Amino acid sequence: MRERTILSSFFSESEANRAAQKIREMGVEVAQVDQLHAYGGRVPERRFYAITGDLPSLAALSLNTDVTSRDTGILLGADPSASGMSDGQDNVTGRNWLLTVVCPEHQVEDAVRIIKECNGYT
């Protein structure tokens, strides 16, 4: 049986999860929701607080990203968004929740319909 991959984006995590749940109810096994992050890396597993001094980088605090190396932290810390002096004018915001679906080819149209019903973009 041939399978196809569907990539779709959403404004909110709840919309993406709702679409994923409905698609799983169709019998599709792979429907995964992930957050797209403007600065790469991962969203940290814990919150960092400047007062504790346990802060790997300014980027970890102000950009909410888990830096992979000291060099990456320095470069991200130099971004105007990290300093607090940016007005956010050039920031890309919006559809930062990704739903990845791998389904049999005969279910693609139904999955896309559900995605669109949940305000997703394919």
C-alpha positions in Angstrom: 0.0 0.0 0.0 1.4 3.4 -1.0 1.7 6.1 1.7 1.9 9.9 1.4 3.2 12.5 3.8 1.1 15.6 4.5 2.7 18.6 6.1 0.4 21.3 7.4 0.8 24.4 9.6 -1.4 25.9 12.3 -1.7 29.1 14.3 -2.3 27.2 17.6 -1.2 24.0 19.2 -4.8 23.2 20.2 -6.0 23.3 16.5 -3.1 21.1 15.4 -3.8 18.6 18.2 -7.5 18.5 17.4 -6.7 17.8 13.7 -4.2 15.1 14.7 -6.7 13.4 17.0 -9.4 13.4 14.3 -6.9 11.9 11.8 -5.9 9.2 14.3 -9.6 8.4 14.7 -9.6 7.6 10.9 -7.0 4.8 11.7 -3.9 6.7 10.7 -1.0 5.9 13.0 1.4 8.7 12.3 0.0 12.2 13.1 2.7 14.2 14.9 2.5 17.8 16.2 5.7 19.8 16.6 6.5 23.5 17.2 8.6 25.4 14.6 11.1 27.7 16.3 12.5 30.8 14.6 16.0 30.3 16.1 16.5 26.6 15.7 17.4 24.3 18.5 14.7 23.1 20.9 12.4 24.7 23.3 14.1 24.2 26.7 12.7 21.5 29.0 12.9 23.9 31.9 12.6 27.6 32.5 15.7 29.6 33.2 15.8 32.4 35.8 18.5 35.1 35.7 18.5 35.5 39.5 19.8 31.9 40.0 22.9 32.5 37.8 22.3 29.1 36.1 21.8 30.6 32.7 23.6 29.0 29.6 22.9 32.1 27.4 20.9 35.2 27.0 19.1 33.4 24.2 17.9 30.7 26.7 16.2 33.4 28.7 14.9 35.9 26.2 14.4 33.7 23.0 13.2 30.5 24.9 15.7 28.3 23.0 18.0 25.6 24.2 21.3 26.5 22.7 23.6 23.7 21.6 26.9 25.3 22.2 28.6 28.4 23.7 29.1 29.9 20.2 25.5 29.4 19.3 24.4 31.1 22.5 26.7 34.1 21.8 25.4 34.5 18.2 21.8 34.2 19.3 22.4 36.6 22.2 23.5 39.2 19.6 20.2 39.1 17.9 18.2 42.3 18.4 15.2 40.2 19.6 17.3 38.9 22.5 18.3 42.4 23.8 14.7 43.6 24.3 15.5 46.6 22.1 13.7 45.2 19.1 10.1 46.2 18.2 9.5 42.8 16.5 8.8 44.4 13.2 10.7 41.8 11.1 9.8 38.8 13.2 7.9 36.0 11.4 5.0 34.9 13.5 1.9 32.9 12.9 1.7 29.3 11.7 4.4 27.8 13.9 2.7 24.5 14.7 3.5 21.7 12.3 1.3 18.6 11.8 3.0 15.8 10.0 0.7 13.0 8.8 1.8 9.8 7.0 -1.3 8.0 5.7 -2.4 5.6 3.0 -2.9 7.3 -0.3 -6.7 6.6 -0.3 -7.1 8.6 3.0 -5.2 11.8 1.9 -8.2 13.7 0.8 -10.1 13.0 4.0 -7.0 14.0 6.1 -6.6 17.3 4.1 -10.3 18.0 4.6 -9.9 17.5 8.4 -6.8 19.8 8.4 -8.7 22.6 6.7 -11.7 22.2 9.0 -9.3 22.7 11.9 -7.9 25.9 10.4 -4.7 24.3 9.1 -2.8 25.1 5.9 -1.4 22.5 3.6 
